[in-house]
Every structure is written in C-alpha cells, then in structure tokens.
C-alpha cells in the first residue's frame, strides 16, 4: 500500500535513509539522522508537497517525495523528486510504483518540471528515471567526497507541460 507519511513512520523512514548514509554514496550525508530529524524533513515537505510511503507486510519499504527545487519565486514551478527503498525492496518495481503515485499526487499542483539528482555511477537510479521520462540535463564532476573518493552528480529532468504560466 502507498500512503501519506505519518509521524509513526519517522523511525522506519530514518532507517531506510540511514542505510544509504552509512553504506552508500547515494546521499552525500555522512552522519545518520534521528527519527526526529526525519520528522522535521517530512513535515517541512509535507506542508505543501507529497511525501509518500510504501508499506508492505514487512513494514515501511520505501518512500518518495517532491519538494521545491529552489526557494526563489521564479523556480516555483520546478520540483525536486526523490525515492528511497529499503535494500531488500529494490528491483521489484517499487520505485516505479512510488513515482507513479507521486506523479498522480503532484497533478493538482501542476509543476512544470521535475528534477532528480543522482550520484554517479548509479545504473539503477538512472534506468528508473529514464524509464519514467526524465532526461539527463547536467553532469557535475567530482563535486562530492565520501568514503575517500570523489563523486560525480548528474541531474535528470522531466517536463510535464509546455503551457505558459501567468502565475
């Protein structure tokens, strides 16, 4: 089941994310976060954008969210999207399911562009985003350092509408 995140999920969400902090270069954070910190992040996003959770019989298996790309007003039609899955939930189509529901929930907000950042190399994340219509738009070389190595970041974007906004 995919549903909105609730305060009861914060510990599970932190556990999913902390795997990526401690074991991978997927995120550039280096210190695990607490459930309270995860709660602050969820509540900050959920005030105006969706933060959704995938729950199975095995508990929370992943999450996805969208947040403003940048704070300045001219960026208001561009959102950054992210998806994270528990290690044993990868490769089962859950990322596609989460993003599909995220896109459905974004429809009333009517963003113009969605942007996703990916630490490179990451074939699975690149394949997921390209399957969903994102196209590579930027590649920054050696902009992060974690586990004693320099890391690249790529950005993929998905344009949802070509309508001219007057808002």
JOHU-V113833 format. One line per field, one symbol per residue. phi: phi as a letter, one per 40 degrees, with the letter a starting at -180 (. if undefined). psi: psi as a letter, one per 40 degrees, with the letter a starting at -180 (. if undefined). burial: 1 if it has 24 or more other ideal C-beta (glycine too) atoms within 12 Angstrom, else 0. Layout:
phi: ???
psi: ???
burial: ???
//
This chain:
phi: .baccbdccdccccccccdcccbbbdbccbbdbcdcccdccccccccaacbbbcbbccgcbiaaabadcaccdcccbbbcbaabbddcbcgbgccccccdccccccdccfccbbbbcbcbcadccdccccdcgcbcbaabcfcbbafgacbcbbbbbbccabcccbc
psi: hhiiiideedddddddddddddeiedieiehiiidddddddddddedeiihihhhaeeaheiiiiiihdidideeeehihiihhiideeieeeddddddddddddedddfidihhhhhhiigdddddddddeeiiheihhhfeihiffiiiihihiihhdieihie.
burial: 01011000110111111111100111100000101001101100110011111110000111111111100000001111111111001100011111111110110010111111111101011101100101000000000001000011111111010000000
//
